[in-house]
C-alpha cells in the first residue's frame, strides 16, 4: 500500500542509499583490496549480497503489502445518534468500533492512522522507513527487514575490522587509495553502528509486543490485553505463519489472514 507521505518517501530513499553505499564500500574498499586472491573474497561477495537481496525483498513487501486496511462501508454511516465515548470519536459496540474519522466500522484491535487516513487491523505504528503502517498483514516482513539490517550491519563491521587486521601491500603503496579506504571505512562503521543499534531497539520492541500480545498503540492507550492466554509460539505463529520456524526469516511465504473472512462477509 503506497502512501504519498514526503517524510516516508525520503526515509525509503535514505534506506536504499545506505544499503547500496554499504555494498559499494565493502566490495570496492574491503574485499577487492584485501581478499582479491582468496576464495573468501568470492564467498563474502555472494553472502553479503544475498543478505542485501533478502533485505530488499522483505522491505519491498513491507512497503507494498496492505497492512490490514479496514474496507469502507458500502453505505454512509449515520452519526446523528452516535455519541463519542472517547477522544478518538469511537463508540464500542459489540467489540466493533465506529471510527468517526474515516467513517467505517472496524473490528477489535483496529486503529486509525492519521497518515494513511485509514483504520488498520492490529496496527502497531506507522513507520516512515517503510512508508507504511505496521499491521496484521505486513508485520512479518517488517521484522524480517529489521533482522536483515541488523545482520548486514554486523557483517559490515566484521569485514571492515578483519580487513584492517590483514596487511594490504597494494593499499600501503597507494596513498590516495589508502586515504579513501580509511574515510569510507569510517563512514561505513558509523553507518553500521547507527542503523544496527536503531533496528535492534525496534526489533526488541516488536518481539515484546508480539509475545505480550499488545501492540504499541495499545500500550500508549493503556488498552492492556484481556484475552485468553496463548503460548509464545502460537503468538509468533500468528505473525510469521504456520510454517516451520526455520522458514520464518524468508520473505517468500505468505502471512496469515485470519480476519479476512469476517471483513469480507461483513456488509454495512
C-alpha positions as CSV (number, residue, x, y, z in Angstrom):
1,X,0.0,0.0,0.0
2,X,1.8,3.1,-1.3
3,X,1.4,6.2,0.9
4,X,2.3,9.6,-0.6
5,X,4.0,10.9,2.6
6,X,7.1,13.1,1.9
7,X,8.8,12.0,5.1
8,X,8.2,8.4,4.4
9,X,9.4,8.6,0.8
10,X,12.6,10.4,1.9
11,X,13.2,7.7,4.6
12,X,12.7,4.9,2.0
13,X,15.3,6.7,-0.3
14,X,17.7,7.0,2.6
15,X,17.3,3.3,3.3
16,X,18.3,2.2,-0.2
17,X,21.1,4.8,-0.4
18,X,22.6,3.5,2.8
19,X,22.3,-0.2,1.7
20,X,23.9,0.4,-1.7
21,X,26.6,2.6,-0.2
22,X,27.5,-0.2,2.2
23,X,27.6,-2.7,-0.7
24,X,29.9,-0.3,-2.6
25,X,32.3,0.2,0.2
26,X,32.5,-3.5,1.2
27,X,33.2,-4.6,-2.4
28,X,35.5,-1.8,-3.6
29,X,37.4,-0.9,-0.4
30,X,37.3,-4.1,1.6
31,X,37.0,-7.2,-0.5
32,X,38.8,-6.1,-3.6
33,X,41.6,-4.6,-1.6
34,X,42.2,-7.4,0.9
35,X,40.6,-10.6,-0.4
36,X,41.0,-10.4,-4.2
37,X,43.2,-13.5,-4.4
38,X,41.3,-15.5,-1.9
39,X,38.1,-17.7,-2.0
40,X,37.0,-15.7,1.0
41,X,36.5,-12.8,-1.3
42,X,34.0,-14.6,-3.5
43,X,32.3,-16.1,-0.5
44,X,31.8,-12.7,1.2
45,X,30.6,-11.0,-2.0
46,X,28.0,-13.7,-2.5
47,X,26.9,-13.8,1.1
48,X,26.9,-10.1,1.7
49,X,24.8,-9.5,-1.5
50,X,22.5,-12.4,-0.5
51,X,21.7,-10.6,2.7
52,X,21.1,-7.4,0.8
53,X,18.8,-9.2,-1.6
54,X,16.7,-10.7,1.3
55,X,16.7,-7.2,2.9
56,X,15.4,-5.5,-0.2
57,X,12.7,-8.2,-0.8
58,X,11.4,-8.0,2.8
59,X,11.5,-4.2,2.7
60,X,9.6,-4.0,-0.6
61,X,7.0,-6.4,0.8
62,X,6.6,-4.4,4.0
63,X,6.2,-1.2,1.8
64,X,3.6,-2.5,-0.7
65,X,1.7,-5.1,1.4
66,X,-1.6,-3.9,2.7
67,X,-1.1,-3.8,6.5
68,X,-4.7,-4.7,7.1
69,X,-6.8,-1.8,5.9
70,X,-10.4,-1.9,7.0
71,X,-12.6,-1.5,3.9
72,X,-15.1,1.3,3.7
73,X,-18.8,0.5,4.3
74,X,-21.0,0.3,1.2
75,X,-23.4,2.9,2.7
76,X,-22.7,6.0,4.6
77,X,-22.9,5.7,8.4
78,X,-25.4,8.0,10.1
79,X,-23.6,9.6,13.1
80,X,-26.6,11.7,14.3
81,X,-27.3,9.3,17.1
82,X,-23.8,8.3,17.9
83,X,-22.2,9.9,21.0
84,X,-18.5,9.5,21.2
85,X,-17.2,7.7,24.3
86,X,-13.6,8.8,24.0
87,X,-11.4,11.4,22.4
88,X,-11.0,9.5,19.1
89,X,-14.7,9.6,18.3
90,X,-15.3,5.9,18.5
91,X,-18.0,4.0,20.3
92,X,-17.6,0.5,21.4
93,X,-20.4,-1.7,20.2
94,X,-20.3,-5.5,20.4
95,X,-16.4,-5.5,20.2
96,X,-16.6,-3.5,17.0
97,X,-16.0,0.2,16.9
98,X,-17.2,3.0,14.6
99,X,-14.4,5.4,13.5
100,X,-15.7,8.9,13.0
101,X,-12.5,9.9,11.2
102,X,-12.7,7.5,8.2
103,X,-16.4,6.7,8.8
104,X,-16.3,3.0,8.9
105,X,-16.9,0.0,11.1
106,X,-13.8,-1.7,12.3
107,X,-13.0,-4.9,14.1
108,X,-11.4,-5.2,17.6
109,X,-7.8,-4.0,17.8
110,X,-8.1,-1.9,14.7
111,X,-6.9,1.7,15.0
112,X,-7.0,4.8,12.8
113,X,-3.7,6.0,11.2
114,X,-3.6,9.8,10.7
115,X,-1.0,9.5,8.0
116,X,-2.7,6.7,6.0
117,X,-6.1,8.2,6.8
118,X,-7.5,4.6,7.2
119,X,-8.2,2.2,10.0
120,X,-5.6,-0.6,10.2
121,X,-6.2,-4.0,11.7
122,X,-3.9,-4.7,14.7
123,X,-2.0,-1.6,14.0
124,X,1.3,-1.3,15.8
125,X,2.6,2.0,14.5
126,X,3.2,3.9,11.3
127,X,6.8,3.5,10.2
128,X,8.4,6.1,7.9
129,X,11.2,3.7,7.0
130,X,8.7,1.6,5.1
131,X,6.3,4.5,4.4
132,X,3.5,2.3,5.6
133,X,1.8,1.1,8.8
134,X,3.0,-2.0,10.6
135,X,-0.2,-4.0,10.9
136,X,-1.6,-7.5,10.9
137,X,-0.6,-8.4,7.4
138,X,2.9,-6.9,7.0
139,X,4.4,-7.1,10.5
140,X,6.2,-10.3,9.5
141,X,8.0,-8.5,6.6
142,X,8.8,-5.5,8.7
143,X,10.5,-7.7,11.4
144,X,12.4,-9.6,8.6
145,X,13.6,-6.2,7.3
146,X,14.9,-5.3,10.8
147,X,16.7,-8.6,11.2
148,X,18.4,-8.3,7.8
149,X,19.5,-4.8,8.5
150,X,21.0,-5.9,11.8
151,X,22.8,-8.8,10.2
152,X,24.1,-6.6,7.4
153,X,25.4,-4.0,10.0
154,X,27.2,-6.7,12.0
155,X,28.6,-8.3,8.8
156,X,29.9,-4.9,7.5
157,X,31.7,-4.2,10.8
158,X,33.3,-7.6,10.9
159,X,34.5,-7.3,7.3
160,X,36.0,-3.8,7.9
161,X,37.7,-4.9,11.1
162,X,39.1,-8.0,9.6
163,X,40.4,-6.2,6.5
164,X,42.4,-3.7,8.7
165,X,43.8,-6.6,10.7
166,X,45.2,-8.1,7.5
167,X,48.2,-6.5,5.8
168,X,47.5,-5.0,2.4
169,X,50.7,-4.2,0.5
170,X,48.9,-2.7,-2.5
171,X,47.0,-0.3,-0.3
172,X,50.1,0.7,1.6
173,X,51.9,1.7,-1.6
174,X,48.9,3.7,-2.9
175,X,48.4,6.6,-0.5
176,X,45.3,8.2,-2.2
177,X,43.6,4.8,-2.3
178,X,44.5,4.2,1.4
179,X,43.1,7.6,2.4
180,X,39.8,6.8,0.5
181,X,39.7,3.4,2.1
182,X,40.1,4.8,5.6
183,X,37.5,7.5,5.0
184,X,34.9,5.2,3.5
185,X,35.6,2.5,6.2
186,X,35.0,5.0,9.0
187,X,31.7,6.2,7.4
188,X,30.6,2.6,6.9
189,X,31.4,1.8,10.6
190,X,29.4,4.8,11.8
191,X,26.5,3.9,9.5
192,X,26.5,0.3,10.6
193,X,26.7,1.2,14.3
194,X,23.9,3.7,13.9
195,X,21.5,1.5,11.9
196,X,22.4,-1.6,13.9
197,X,21.6,-0.1,17.3
198,X,18.4,1.6,15.9
199,X,16.9,-1.6,14.3
200,X,18.0,-3.7,17.4
201,X,15.9,-1.4,19.6
202,X,12.9,-1.6,17.3
203,X,13.2,-5.3,16.9
204,X,13.2,-5.8,20.7
205,X,10.0,-3.7,20.9
206,X,8.4,-5.7,18.1
207,X,9.1,-9.0,19.7
208,X,8.0,-7.8,23.1
209,X,4.7,-6.6,21.5
210,X,4.1,-10.0,19.9
211,X,5.0,-12.0,23.0
212,X,2.8,-9.9,25.3
213,X,0.0,-9.7,22.6
214,X,-0.1,-6.0,22.9
215,X,0.6,-3.5,20.1
216,X,2.4,-0.2,20.5
217,X,-0.8,1.7,20.0
218,X,-2.5,-0.4,22.8
219,X,0.4,0.3,25.1
220,X,0.2,4.0,24.6
221,X,-3.6,4.0,25.0
222,X,-3.2,1.6,28.0
223,X,-5.5,-0.9,26.4
224,X,-3.9,-3.9,28.0
225,X,-4.8,-7.3,26.6
226,X,-7.8,-9.0,28.3
227,X,-7.6,-12.1,26.1
228,X,-7.1,-15.7,26.8
229,X,-3.6,-16.9,27.4
230,X,-1.7,-18.1,24.3
231,X,1.6,-19.9,24.2
232,X,4.5,-17.8,22.9
233,X,5.0,-20.0,19.8
234,X,1.3,-19.5,18.9
235,X,1.6,-15.8,19.2
236,X,4.7,-15.9,17.0
237,X,2.9,-18.2,14.5
238,X,0.0,-15.6,14.2
239,X,2.6,-13.1,12.8
240,X,5.0,-15.3,10.9
241,X,2.7,-18.0,9.7
242,X,2.2,-21.7,10.3
243,X,5.4,-22.8,8.5
244,X,8.3,-24.3,10.4
245,X,10.2,-21.6,12.4
246,X,13.2,-22.2,10.1
247,X,11.3,-20.5,7.3
248,X,10.1,-17.5,9.3
249,X,13.0,-15.3,8.1
250,X,12.3,-16.0,4.4
251,X,10.2,-13.2,2.8
252,X,8.7,-15.6,0.2
253,X,6.0,-17.2,2.3
254,X,2.6,-15.7,3.0
255,X,1.3,-14.2,6.2
256,X,-1.8,-15.4,8.0
257,X,-5.0,-13.5,7.1
258,X,-7.2,-14.7,10.0
259,X,-9.8,-11.8,9.8
260,X,-10.3,-11.6,6.0
261,X,-13.4,-13.8,6.0
262,X,-15.0,-11.7,8.7
263,X,-14.3,-8.4,6.9
264,X,-15.4,-9.7,3.5
265,X,-18.7,-11.1,4.9
266,X,-19.4,-8.0,7.0
267,X,-21.5,-5.7,4.8
268,X,-22.8,-2.4,6.1
